[in-house]
Amino acid sequence: MDYQLLLLTIAVSFILAVIAAPLFIPLLRRMKFGQQVRDDGPQSHLKKAGTPTMGGIVIIVAFTLSYLKFSVVNTDFYVLLVATLGFGLIGFLDDYIKIVFRRSLGLTARQKLFGQLLVGAVMCALLISADHSTGISIPGTGFSFDWGPWFYYPFIIIMMMAVTNAVNFTDGVDGLLSGVGAIALAAYAVIAMQATSIAAGVCAAAMIGAVLGFLVFNAHPAKVFMGDTGSFGIGGAIGAIAIVTKSELLFLIIGGVFVVEMLSVVLQVASFKTRGKRIFRMSPIHHHFELGGWSEWRVVISFWAVSLVLAALGLYISKGL
């Protein structure tokens, strides 16, 4: 795969996001699409109330235009597009309901589950039509096994739900998800090049550019938040790239920050329901560090650094370095 194509895709997507955001942010303000802040969260976040959200639309638009322009059109192309736009749409509906109808929870759990199952099922249908391998490789061991379609495709649906929710949990501090997401996507762009999957490589590159362009306006102090529209779209892209490049389990390493964020929420809820005690000051875990006295920038830079190390480790294990 030509790395120059990926660099061009990143550049175009970045420019599109940088151009679109200043046009879109005033519109969000006029429509009063402002962020609602939890009262039980870090006190420093209370001043963020009213900051425009749903900025993930900028990410989705920049991604889509550059992806359609530079990617080849094959089954992988459609799988990646369905995953990114499908989960992005779920996030958009969740954001829209929260803001317009003043419902703090947005979509109900059942509605989200239905949407995620539907997008996952469409992805599986496309993968089956392309005779996608149902084998799973254990990173760093050279060992693989074939689950067969009856186990592999339900695993894919569960994986996509887990990845998108894990990525969503990571969004909560200015610039945190944008940086961690870009780093993970960069690692997957390298893996896509190794796997000679042009569609996956261009998908990663298009999302990197869009996320970095958005980061210009999302870095502390954020002028706009991506909302579930952006986080679910990014999660959909990352999960689908892992599937297309047959590096499903490698996400546990490259996306280690996402995994820890999700585990912190699961453990917190489980502990509180069974013992009546919290493990962390607040979950997801980035808020635990904030309540412990860390500044937002310290949290963000630390998590970016950890993500960078994990991405490098994942590439080393996959022989991408």
DAPE-V913518 format. One record per pair of residues at least 24 apart in sequence whose C-alpha atoms are under 6 Angstrom apart, sorted by sequence separation. I is the first residue (numbers start at 0). GAP is how many residues later the second one is. D is the distance in Angstrom with one decimal. If there is no record, write none. Layout:
I,GAP,D
I,GAP,D
This chain:
27,24,5.8
260,24,5.7
181,26,5.1
85,33,5.9
177,33,5.6
119,37,5.0
177,37,5.9
16,41,5.9
199,41,5.6
174,43,5.4
78,44,5.4
173,44,5.9
174,44,4.6
16,45,5.4
173,45,5.4
15,46,5.4
173,46,5.1
173,48,5.7
12,49,5.2
12,53,5.5
253,56,5.3
252,57,5.9
253,57,4.5
253,60,5.3
252,61,5.7
167,63,5.0
163,68,5.4
166,68,5.4
183,70,5.9
163,71,4.1
162,72,5.9
163,72,5.8
162,76,6.0
159,79,5.7
166,91,5.5
165,92,5.1
165,96,4.9
76,122,5.3
175,124,5.1
179,124,5.5
186,124,5.7
71,127,5.9
179,127,6.0
70,128,5.4
70,131,5.7
90,137,4.3
91,137,4.4
90,138,4.1
66,139,5.7
65,140,5.9
87,141,5.0
90,141,5.6
62,143,5.0
62,144,5.3
87,144,5.1
86,145,5.4
87,145,3.9
86,146,5.4
62,147,5.6
61,148,5.5
83,149,4.8
86,149,5.7
58,151,5.0
83,152,4.6
82,153,5.0
83,153,4.8
79,160,5.6
54,170,5.5
55,170,4.0
52,171,5.7
54,171,4.2
51,172,5.0
52,172,4.5
53,172,5.1
52,173,5.8
53,173,4.8
55,173,4.9
52,174,5.6
55,174,3.7
139,177,5.1
0,192,5.7
12,193,5.6
16,193,5.5
0,195,5.9
9,195,5.0
13,195,4.1
17,195,5.0
5,196,5.9
8,196,5.9
9,196,5.4
12,196,4.7
13,196,5.0
16,196,4.9
8,197,5.6
12,197,5.1
16,197,6.0
5,199,5.5
9,199,4.2
13,199,4.6
